[in-house]
């Protein structure tokens, strides 16, 4: 009897030190398959469809402006500074020099070049009579030079620029998504880029803008 009472007392002490876990109600069937994070995740398939539609619209608008304008008169794609970039591209392709023969008369760049010449700071003229270019960046002339080296015309340049303009819709979507993590905001930003008049117009101008 004494031994049994000690065993009962020991069991009571262990129950006090380690109370039993509270009984919780059983979750309904299938509750373990419910993921609240997945339920609020944007429909990426739908976003991809909308983004594709926006890219197609952007390309169609840019090509429509090309067909109605520069395709019939390439001069419509020329800006005051376009001839300078074309000349730089020609010298890159033919002479392998990023240089110009001269600046337009009365331009700011000509005035700066004259001041540098008076100060003795002007770079030496090359054997082809070219002045090293310091006012414009080489990216767009190199882009034009690639078409020049392949014998492609300015029309090809504008068509590729229209394609790049349409791809900017995708870049706008991705950038907005990375900043705000919102599919809706990203699609709105992409839609603005797709139909923005300035973006459509400059895709059909031979300038780096």
N, C-alpha and C positions, 0 to 999 in steps of 0.2 A: 504494500500500500504506500509506503514512504517513497519507494522508487518510482511508482507510477505518478505520484503527485509532483515529484521533481521534474519528470518528463513533460507533464502538462504545463508546469511553470516555465520551463525552457522554451516551449513552443509559443507561449504567450509573449515572452520577451522578444523572440525573433519576429513575431507579427508586429510588435510595436516599433522595432527598429527598421523593418522593411514592409511598409504597408502595401497592400495589394493595389495594382493599377486600377484607376477608375474605369468603370464600365462605360464604354462609349457606344452610341447607337451604331448599328451596321449601316454602311453606305449602301445606297440603292445599287441594283445591278447595273453594270456598265459605267458607273461613276468614275472608275479608275481610268477609263479611256477618255475622259473629258479634260481638255487642256485649255484653260482660259487664254493663254498666250496665243495659241493657234486660232482660237475663235475670233480674236481681234486682229489677226494678221491680215494686211491688205491682200486682195485678190491679184496676185502678180500676173496671172494669165490675162485678166481683163486689162490691166495696165499696159501689158505688152501689146495687146491689140490696139488700144487707143494710141499708144506711142507710134506704132506702125502707120496708123491712119494719118497722124500728124506729119510724119516724115513724107508720106506720099503727097499730102496737100502742099507741104512746103516746097517739094521738088516741082510739083505741077505749077505752082504760082511763079516760081523763078523761071522755069522754062517757058511759061506763057509770056512773061515780060521779055525774055530773050527773043522769042519768035516774033513778037509785035514790034520790037525795037532793033537791037543790034544785029539780028539775023538779016534784016533788010538793009541796014546802014550801019556799018561797023563804027562809024564816027560817033554814033550815039554812046558808044562804050568808052570814048576817049575823054579824059579830063585834062585840065591844063598841065598837070604833071605826068600824065600817062606816057607821053612821048619820051620823057626822061628815063622812066623805068624800062621802056622798050629798048632804048638805046643802051642802057646798062646791060640788059639781057643779051643784046647782040654782041657787045664787046666781051662779055663773059663767055659766050659760046664760041666766038670766032677768035678773039685775041687773048682769052684767058686773063683778062684784066677787069677789075671792078673800077671803071673809070669812064669819064665823059670827055668829049672834045671841048665843050664850052657850056656855059649856063645861059639861059634865056636872057636876052638884053633887057635891062631895066628891072630884073628880079632881085629879090633880097639876097639870094645866094650869089649872084654875080657881084653885088656890092661887097659882100663879105670876102669873096675871093680876091677882089681888087685891093681891099684893105690888107689882107694877108700878104698879097704880093708886094705892096709898098713897104710892109714891115719885114720883108724877107723871110716870111714863114711859110710860103707856098711850096708844096711838094714839087719835086722835079717832074717835068713832062716826060712821058715815056717815048720810046723810039717811034711809036705809032702816033705821036702827037696827042696823047690822052692825059688828062689830069686825073689823079686819084680822087675818087668820090669820098667825101666826108660828111655830106649832108643827109644822105639816104641810107637806109639799112639794106643789107644784101639779100635778105630772105626772099622778097617778092621778085627781084630781078633773077635770082637763081631759079625760082619757080618758072618764070617765063623762059629762061634759058633752056630748061629741060624740054619745053615744047619746040623751041627754036632748033635745038640739036636734033630733034626727031622730025623736023620738017613739017610740023603741025601749025595750023593757022591760029589767028586770034579767036576764031569761032570756037575752036577746041578748048582754048583757055577759059572762055566764058561758060561753056557747058560744064567743065570740071568745077569751076567756081560755084555753079548752081548746085552741083552734087555736094560739094563741101558745105554750102549753105544749108542744105537739107540735113546733113549730118550734124550740124550745130544744134539742131533740135534735140538729138539724142544726148549730146554733151550737156545741154542746158538741163535736161531732165535729170541726168546723173548728178550734176553739180547741186541742183536744188534738193535732190533726195539725200545727198550726203550732208547737207547743211541743216535741213529741217526734218528729215526722216518722215516725210509726208507724201504719199502717192498723189493725193489731190493737188497739193501745192506744186508738186513736180510737173504734173500734167498741165496745170494752168500756165506755168512758166514756159513749158515746151510749146504750148499753143500760141503764146504771145510771140515767141521766136519764129514760129512757123509762118505767121501772117503779118509780122511787123513790116510796114512799108519800107523803112530804111534798110532793113536786112535784105529784103527782096531786091531793092534798087541797086545796092552796092554789090550784090552778087553778079550784076551785069555791067560793072564798071571795072576797067583795068587799073585798079589801084590796090594797094595793100590793105586798105581800110576794111 
